[in-house]
Every structure is written in C-alpha cells, then in structure tokens.
C-alpha cells in the first residue's frame, strides 16, 4: 500500500484501541481491491470525542468506526443518523458524505450475518438471552427482535438499563415477550434452561453469571453462547459454558461481518470477504 496525496483515510475511534484487529481487517480489504485508502486506530480521550468526530470532517476522512465507550457519545456531533441508530441510540459507523457526517450501526446486522453463517440450524423463534444493555447489546437485541425472536431475556447489573432496553424492544418491535433478570442464579437458571442462544456483551467476565453456570445441572449441548469480545480468544465465560457442553463463539465473526458492511459504506465497493477473513485468521 502506497500512501500519497490522494489517499483517503478511515479511523477507529475508541478507548482503548491497542488490541483492535480493525486496521488489519480493513487495510487487507483495501489492498485486495487496490483502493487508495488507509485505516488507522485512534485512541481518543473521553472529553475529546467531539473534536475527534469534527476532525473527520476537517480532514475529509472517508469515515470511521466507533467502539466502546463512544457509540452513544458521538451522536450529538453528527449531521444525521439512520433510523435504526436513532432508535437504539448507538452508532458504530460514521460516513463522510461530502462534508456531512452520517451515523449508522452495523453491529446488529453484523451479528446476524455471523449467526446465520455459524449456526444455520438455529431457529430465531426460540428464546434468546442478552447479557448486558450497552450499545452492542441494544443493536443485537433490536436486530434479533425484528428478525423473529419469540422471547427475550435482558440480564444486566443495572436494573434501570435493563428495563430501558426491554421497553425499547417492546415498543419498537413486534416482540412483546421481553423481560429483565438480575444476576442471581435463582432467576437466571430457569431462563438459561429455555434459551438456546445466549449473547454475552459485557466487557468483563461476570462472576455472577459464571456462578450461575457453575450451579446449574443443565446440559447446554443444544445451546450456543456468543461472547462479543474477541480478545482473549476464549474468555472465562466461554470456558464455563463450554464445560457444560455448550457451543461457544467469540466476537471475531461479528467483527468481520460488521466490517464487511461498513467497508461498503466507506468505499461504495463490495467487500472482499475472503481477504478480510484471511487477515483475521477466521
């Protein structure tokens, strides 16, 4: 890849970003299509996120991905957002449209693509458990609810945030059976027995959730747990679930598919999926 005066830049805005595979993912795609683009990860301090977003416009950047903890914080600094991003209050992709910054989300659609590719036998009408209530959780829950989930359980330490997400799902989708649960084994175990799909969206391993798994005598051989983190490759939550017979996936597949969609927003070109898969060894 040659950097010159015509190179268009894309960024990852987050804190931290040192672990991110996004630069390798996107730059491999740019090289595969011989596009004069370059992707950089930018560590942004919380109080500077507005300046960072405005910098995309000032530098005529093609756009940016947004990761934790800024998926909601960037919204006031954008010129427009997609209907979905507005509903779930989460943006993970910013596109510079000739100086107008447009925000959207590829988290939910990226997860859904990964789910369909990795577990094609999963039936969406079955109950699903979402662990967490942040931006990624809202995106995934919203997408699954709109795609036909029959029942949903939201598990979060903050009861208010869990209730907020459950209300969003009930009010903005056709899924009426959406309930909240605390991190207590007595409450979690009956729901875990019902759910074939568990989506874990928290940034750290939850001792309460792992304790519930340890107390369970259930076999999870027909269940799947997706941990949206990809570093480490196998989290403690994944290990505990796997020990009970469950199938486990980390977030690398979701990273790939949300990037495939974002790549097409940035460049207008169909993403070279095979090259991107190779870049992250997926």
MIZADO-432579 format. One record per residue (C-alpha): residue number from 0; residue in three letters; x, y, z. Coordinates in steps of 0.25 Angstrom, whole numbers, plus 5000, padded with zeros to 4 digits. Layout:
BEGIN
k=NUM | r=ALA | u=X | v=Y | w=Z
...
//
This chain:
BEGIN
k=0 | r=UNK | u=5000 | v=5000 | w=5000
k=1 | r=UNK | u=5005 | v=5014 | w=4996
k=2 | r=UNK | u=5001 | v=5026 | w=5004
k=3 | r=UNK | u=5000 | v=5038 | w=4995
k=4 | r=UNK | u=4993 | v=5052 | w=4994
k=5 | r=UNK | u=4981 | v=5045 | w=4989
k=6 | r=UNK | u=4979 | v=5034 | w=5000
k=7 | r=UNK | u=4966 | v=5034 | w=5007
k=8 | r=UNK | u=4967 | v=5031 | w=5022
k=9 | r=UNK | u=4957 | v=5023 | w=5031
k=10 | r=UNK | u=4959 | v=5023 | w=5046
k=11 | r=UNK | u=4955 | v=5015 | w=5058
k=12 | r=UNK | u=4950 | v=5024 | w=5070
k=13 | r=UNK | u=4951 | v=5017 | w=5083
k=14 | r=UNK | u=4958 | v=5016 | w=5097
k=15 | r=UNK | u=4965 | v=5007 | w=5097
k=16 | r=UNK | u=4968 | v=5002 | w=5083
k=17 | r=UNK | u=4982 | v=4996 | w=5084
k=18 | r=UNK | u=4976 | v=4982 | w=5083
k=19 | r=UNK | u=4968 | v=4985 | w=5071
k=20 | r=UNK | u=4969 | v=4976 | w=5059
k=21 | r=UNK | u=4961 | v=4986 | w=5050
k=22 | r=UNK | u=4973 | v=4992 | w=5044
k=23 | r=UNK | u=4978 | v=4979 | w=5039
k=24 | r=UNK | u=4964 | v=4975 | w=5034
k=25 | r=UNK | u=4961 | v=4988 | w=5026
k=26 | r=UNK | u=4975 | v=4990 | w=5021
k=27 | r=UNK | u=4975 | v=4976 | w=5015
k=28 | r=UNK | u=4962 | v=4979 | w=5008
k=29 | r=UNK | u=4967 | v=4992 | w=5002
k=30 | r=UNK | u=4980 | v=4985 | w=4997
k=31 | r=UNK | u=4971 | v=4973 | w=4991
k=32 | r=UNK | u=4963 | v=4983 | w=4983
k=33 | r=UNK | u=4975 | v=4992 | w=4980
k=34 | r=UNK | u=4968 | v=5004 | w=4987
k=35 | r=UNK | u=4975 | v=5016 | w=4991
k=36 | r=UNK | u=4970 | v=5016 | w=5005
k=37 | r=UNK | u=4977 | v=5014 | w=5019
k=38 | r=UNK | u=4971 | v=5011 | w=5032
k=39 | r=UNK | u=4977 | v=5015 | w=5046
k=40 | r=UNK | u=4973 | v=5013 | w=5060
k=41 | r=UNK | u=4971 | v=5026 | w=5069
k=42 | r=UNK | u=4971 | v=5026 | w=5084
k=43 | r=UNK | u=4962 | v=5037 | w=5088
k=44 | r=UNK | u=4960 | v=5043 | w=5102
k=45 | r=UNK | u=4946 | v=5044 | w=5106
k=46 | r=UNK | u=4946 | v=5059 | w=5107
k=47 | r=UNK | u=4951 | v=5060 | w=5093
k=48 | r=UNK | u=4941 | v=5051 | w=5085
k=49 | r=UNK | u=4934 | v=5063 | w=5079
k=50 | r=UNK | u=4947 | v=5069 | w=5074
k=51 | r=UNK | u=4951 | v=5055 | w=5068
k=52 | r=UNK | u=4938 | v=5054 | w=5061
k=53 | r=UNK | u=4939 | v=5068 | w=5055
k=54 | r=UNK | u=4953 | v=5064 | w=5051
k=55 | r=UNK | u=4947 | v=5054 | w=5041
k=56 | r=UNK | u=4941 | v=5066 | w=5034
k=57 | r=UNK | u=4953 | v=5075 | w=5035
k=58 | r=UNK | u=4962 | v=5064 | w=5029
k=59 | r=UNK | u=4952 | v=5060 | w=5018
k=60 | r=UNK | u=4953 | v=5045 | w=5024
k=61 | r=UNK | u=4944 | v=5035 | w=5017
k=62 | r=UNK | u=4939 | v=5031 | w=5031
k=63 | r=UNK | u=4941 | v=5024 | w=5044
k=64 | r=UNK | u=4937 | v=5012 | w=5052
k=65 | r=UNK | u=4933 | v=5015 | w=5067
k=66 | r=UNK | u=4935 | v=5006 | w=5078
k=67 | r=UNK | u=4934 | v=5006 | w=5093
k=68 | r=UNK | u=4931 | v=5015 | w=5100
k=69 | r=UNK | u=4927 | v=5025 | w=5090
k=70 | r=UNK | u=4915 | v=5018 | w=5082
k=71 | r=UNK | u=4905 | v=5027 | w=5088
k=72 | r=UNK | u=4914 | v=5039 | w=5091
k=73 | r=UNK | u=4917 | v=5042 | w=5076
k=74 | r=UNK | u=4902 | v=5044 | w=5073
k=75 | r=UNK | u=4901 | v=5059 | w=5076
k=76 | r=UNK | u=4913 | v=5062 | w=5067
k=77 | r=UNK | u=4907 | v=5056 | w=5055
k=78 | r=UNK | u=4899 | v=5063 | w=5044
k=79 | r=UNK | u=4889 | v=5051 | w=5042
k=80 | r=UNK | u=4887 | v=5037 | w=5047
k=81 | r=UNK | u=4880 | v=5025 | w=5042
k=82 | r=UNK | u=4866 | v=5021 | w=5047
k=83 | r=UNK | u=4872 | v=5009 | w=5054
k=84 | r=UNK | u=4883 | v=5016 | w=5060
k=85 | r=UNK | u=4874 | v=5027 | w=5065
k=86 | r=UNK | u=4865 | v=5016 | w=5071
k=87 | r=UNK | u=4875 | v=5008 | w=5079
k=88 | r=UNK | u=4884 | v=5021 | w=5082
k=89 | r=UNK | u=4896 | v=5014 | w=5077
k=90 | r=UNK | u=4906 | v=5018 | w=5065
k=91 | r=UNK | u=4918 | v=5009 | w=5061
k=92 | r=UNK | u=4920 | v=5014 | w=5047
k=93 | r=UNK | u=4921 | v=5029 | w=5042
k=94 | r=UNK | u=4921 | v=5032 | w=5027
k=95 | r=UNK | u=4926 | v=5045 | w=5022
k=96 | r=UNK | u=4917 | v=5049 | w=5011
k=97 | r=UNK | u=4924 | v=5061 | w=5005
k=98 | r=UNK | u=4925 | v=5068 | w=5018
k=99 | r=UNK | u=4912 | v=5063 | w=5024
k=100 | r=UNK | u=4915 | v=5053 | w=5035
k=101 | r=UNK | u=4905 | v=5041 | w=5035
k=102 | r=UNK | u=4904 | v=5031 | w=5046
k=103 | r=UNK | u=4899 | v=5017 | w=5045
k=104 | r=UNK | u=4900 | v=5004 | w=5052
k=105 | r=UNK | u=4906 | v=4991 | w=5046
k=106 | r=UNK | u=4906 | v=4983 | w=5060
k=107 | r=UNK | u=4893 | v=4977 | w=5059
k=108 | r=UNK | u=4894 | v=4973 | w=5044
k=109 | r=UNK | u=4908 | v=4968 | w=5046
k=110 | r=UNK | u=4904 | v=4959 | w=5058
k=111 | r=UNK | u=4892 | v=4954 | w=5050
k=112 | r=UNK | u=4901 | v=4950 | w=5038
k=113 | r=UNK | u=4911 | v=4943 | w=5047
k=114 | r=UNK | u=4899 | v=4935 | w=5054
k=115 | r=UNK | u=4894 | v=4931 | w=5041
k=116 | r=UNK | u=4907 | v=4926 | w=5036
k=117 | r=UNK | u=4912 | v=4919 | w=5049
k=118 | r=UNK | u=4899 | v=4913 | w=5053
k=119 | r=UNK | u=4890 | v=4911 | w=5041
k=120 | r=UNK | u=4881 | v=4901 | w=5049
k=121 | r=UNK | u=4877 | v=4912 | w=5060
k=122 | r=UNK | u=4863 | v=4915 | w=5059
k=123 | r=UNK | u=4860 | v=4930 | w=5062
k=124 | r=UNK | u=4847 | v=4928 | w=5069
k=125 | r=UNK | u=4854 | v=4921 | w=5080
k=126 | r=UNK | u=4856 | v=4929 | w=5093
k=127 | r=UNK | u=4869 | v=4937 | w=5094
k=128 | r=UNK | u=4877 | v=4943 | w=5106
k=129 | r=UNK | u=4884 | v=4956 | w=5104
k=130 | r=UNK | u=4895 | v=4959 | w=5115
k=131 | r=UNK | u=4897 | v=4974 | w=5116
k=132 | r=UNK | u=4890 | v=4986 | w=5112
k=133 | r=UNK | u=4900 | v=4995 | w=5105
k=134 | r=UNK | u=4901 | v=4999 | w=5090
k=135 | r=UNK | u=4905 | v=4986 | w=5085
k=136 | r=UNK | u=4894 | v=4979 | w=5093
k=137 | r=UNK | u=4884 | v=4989 | w=5088
k=138 | r=UNK | u=4888 | v=4986 | w=5074
k=139 | r=UNK | u=4888 | v=4971 | w=5075
k=140 | r=UNK | u=4875 | v=4971 | w=5083
k=141 | r=UNK | u=4868 | v=4980 | w=5073
k=142 | r=UNK | u=4872 | v=4972 | w=5061
k=143 | r=UNK | u=4868 | v=4959 | w=5067
k=144 | r=UNK | u=4855 | v=4964 | w=5071
k=145 | r=UNK | u=4852 | v=4970 | w=5058
k=146 | r=UNK | u=4856 | v=4957 | w=5051
k=147 | r=UNK | u=4846 | v=4948 | w=5058
k=148 | r=UNK | u=4851 | v=4945 | w=5072
k=149 | r=UNK | u=4840 | v=4939 | w=5080
k=150 | r=UNK | u=4844 | v=4942 | w=5094
k=151 | r=UNK | u=4856 | v=4950 | w=5100
k=152 | r=UNK | u=4862 | v=4952 | w=5114
k=153 | r=UNK | u=4871 | v=4964 | w=5117
k=154 | r=UNK | u=4881 | v=4962 | w=5128
k=155 | r=UNK | u=4889 | v=4974 | w=5134
k=156 | r=UNK | u=4894 | v=4979 | w=5147
k=157 | r=UNK | u=4887 | v=4992 | w=5145
k=158 | r=UNK | u=4872 | v=4989 | w=5146
k=159 | r=UNK | u=4869 | v=5002 | w=5140
k=160 | r=UNK | u=4877 | v=5000 | w=5128
k=161 | r=UNK | u=4871 | v=4986 | w=5126
k=162 | r=UNK | u=4857 | v=4991 | w=5127
k=163 | r=UNK | u=4861 | v=5003 | w=5117
k=164 | r=UNK | u=4865 | v=4992 | w=5107
k=165 | r=UNK | u=4853 | v=4983 | w=5109
k=166 | r=UNK | u=4844 | v=4995 | w=5108
k=167 | r=UNK | u=4851 | v=4999 | w=5095
k=168 | r=UNK | u=4849 | v=4985 | w=5089
k=169 | r=UNK | u=4834 | v=4984 | w=5093
k=170 | r=UNK | u=4831 | v=4998 | w=5088
k=171 | r=UNK | u=4839 | v=4998 | w=5075
k=172 | r=UNK | u=4838 | v=4983 | w=5070
k=173 | r=UNK | u=4827 | v=4973 | w=5070
k=174 | r=UNK | u=4833 | v=4965 | w=5081
k=175 | r=UNK | u=4825 | v=4966 | w=5093
k=176 | r=UNK | u=4831 | v=4956 | w=5102
k=177 | r=UNK | u=4843 | v=4963 | w=5106
k=178 | r=UNK | u=4847 | v=4962 | w=5121
k=179 | r=UNK | u=4858 | v=4966 | w=5130
k=180 | r=UNK | u=4866 | v=4958 | w=5140
k=181 | r=UNK | u=4876 | v=4961 | w=5151
k=182 | r=UNK | u=4890 | v=4954 | w=5152
k=183 | r=UNK | u=4884 | v=4944 | w=5162
k=184 | r=UNK | u=4885 | v=4929 | w=5160
k=185 | r=UNK | u=4871 | v=4926 | w=5164
k=186 | r=UNK | u=4866 | v=4936 | w=5154
k=187 | r=UNK | u=4876 | v=4932 | w=5143
k=188 | r=UNK | u=4875 | v=4917 | w=5143
k=189 | r=UNK | u=4860 | v=4915 | w=5138
k=190 | r=UNK | u=4863 | v=4925 | w=5127
k=191 | r=UNK | u=4876 | v=4918 | w=5123
k=192 | r=UNK | u=4868 | v=4905 | w=5122
k=193 | r=UNK | u=4859 | v=4911 | w=5112
k=194 | r=UNK | u=4869 | v=4919 | w=5103
k=195 | r=UNK | u=4877 | v=4912 | w=5092
k=196 | r=UNK | u=4884 | v=4926 | w=5089
k=197 | r=UNK | u=4892 | v=4934 | w=5099
k=198 | r=UNK | u=4899 | v=4947 | w=5095
k=199 | r=UNK | u=4909 | v=4952 | w=5105
k=200 | r=UNK | u=4912 | v=4967 | w=5102
k=201 | r=UNK | u=4919 | v=4971 | w=5115
k=202 | r=UNK | u=4934 | v=4976 | w=5114
k=203 | r=UNK | u=4938 | v=4967 | w=5126
k=204 | r=UNK | u=4935 | v=4953 | w=5131
k=205 | r=UNK | u=4923 | v=4953 | w=5141
k=206 | r=UNK | u=4926 | v=4946 | w=5153
k=207 | r=UNK | u=4911 | v=4945 | w=5156
k=208 | r=UNK | u=4908 | v=4939 | w=5142
k=209 | r=UNK | u=4919 | v=4929 | w=5143
k=210 | r=UNK | u=4914 | v=4925 | w=5157
k=211 | r=UNK | u=4900 | v=4922 | w=5151
k=212 | r=UNK | u=4906 | v=4913 | w=5141
k=213 | r=UNK | u=4914 | v=4906 | w=5152
k=214 | r=UNK | u=4901 | v=4904 | w=5160
k=215 | r=UNK | u=4894 | v=4899 | w=5148
k=216 | r=UNK | u=4892 | v=4884 | w=5146
k=217 | r=UNK | u=4887 | v=4887 | w=5132
k=218 | r=UNK | u=4893 | v=4881 | w=5119
k=219 | r=UNK | u=4896 | v=4892 | w=5109
k=220 | r=UNK | u=4899 | v=4883 | w=5098
k=221 | r=UNK | u=4888 | v=4889 | w=5089
k=222 | r=UNK | u=4891 | v=4903 | w=5093
k=223 | r=UNK | u=4900 | v=4914 | w=5087
k=224 | r=UNK | u=4908 | v=4925 | w=5095
k=225 | r=UNK | u=4913 | v=4937 | w=5087
k=226 | r=UNK | u=4923 | v=4946 | w=5094
k=227 | r=UNK | u=4925 | v=4958 | w=5086
k=228 | r=UNK | u=4939 | v=4960 | w=5091
k=229 | r=UNK | u=4950 | v=4954 | w=5082
k=230 | r=UNK | u=4962 | v=4956 | w=5092
k=231 | r=UNK | u=4965 | v=4947 | w=5099
k=232 | r=UNK | u=4961 | v=4937 | w=5088
k=233 | r=UNK | u=4953 | v=4929 | w=5099
k=234 | r=UNK | u=4948 | v=4936 | w=5111
k=235 | r=UNK | u=4945 | v=4930 | w=5125
k=236 | r=UNK | u=4930 | v=4932 | w=5122
k=237 | r=UNK | u=4932 | v=4924 | w=5109
k=238 | r=UNK | u=4940 | v=4913 | w=5116
k=239 | r=UNK | u=4930 | v=4911 | w=5127
k=240 | r=UNK | u=4919 | v=4910 | w=5117
k=241 | r=UNK | u=4927 | v=4900 | w=5109
k=242 | r=UNK | u=4930 | v=4892 | w=5121
k=243 | r=UNK | u=4915 | v=4890 | w=5122
k=244 | r=UNK | u=4914 | v=4885 | w=5108
k=245 | r=UNK | u=4910 | v=4898 | w=5101
k=246 | r=UNK | u=4916 | v=4902 | w=5087
k=247 | r=UNK | u=4923 | v=4915 | w=5088
k=248 | r=UNK | u=4927 | v=4926 | w=5079
k=249 | r=UNK | u=4935 | v=4939 | w=5081
k=250 | r=UNK | u=4933 | v=4952 | w=5074
k=251 | r=UNK | u=4943 | v=4951 | w=5063
k=252 | r=UNK | u=4932 | v=4947 | w=5053
k=253 | r=UNK | u=4923 | v=4959 | w=5057
k=254 | r=UNK | u=4935 | v=4968 | w=5055
k=255 | r=UNK | u=4937 | v=4962 | w=5041
k=256 | r=UNK | u=4923 | v=4964 | w=5037
k=257 | r=UNK | u=4920 | v=4977 | w=5043
k=258 | r=UNK | u=4933 | v=4982 | w=5036
k=259 | r=UNK | u=4928 | v=4976 | w=5022
k=260 | r=UNK | u=4916 | v=4985 | w=5023
k=261 | r=UNK | u=4924 | v=4997 | w=5028
k=262 | r=UNK | u=4934 | v=4995 | w=5017
k=263 | r=UNK | u=4923 | v=4997 | w=5006
k=264 | r=UNK | u=4918 | v=5009 | w=5013
k=265 | r=UNK | u=4932 | v=5015 | w=5013
k=266 | r=UNK | u=4936 | v=5012 | w=4999
k=267 | r=UNK | u=4924 | v=5008 | w=4991
k=268 | r=UNK | u=4931 | v=4995 | w=4987
k=269 | r=UNK | u=4927 | v=4981 | w=4990
k=270 | r=UNK | u=4936 | v=4976 | w=5001
k=271 | r=UNK | u=4946 | v=4965 | w=4998
k=272 | r=UNK | u=4941 | v=4955 | w=5009
k=273 | r=UNK | u=4951 | v=4945 | w=5007
k=274 | r=UNK | u=4963 | v=4954 | w=5008
k=275 | r=UNK | u=4957 | v=4960 | w=5021
k=276 | r=UNK | u=4955 | v=4946 | w=5027
k=277 | r=UNK | u=4969 | v=4943 | w=5024
k=278 | r=UNK | u=4974 | v=4956 | w=5031
k=279 | r=UNK | u=4968 | v=4951 | w=5044
k=280 | r=UNK | u=4970 | v=4936 | w=5042
k=281 | r=UNK | u=4955 | v=4933 | w=5042
//
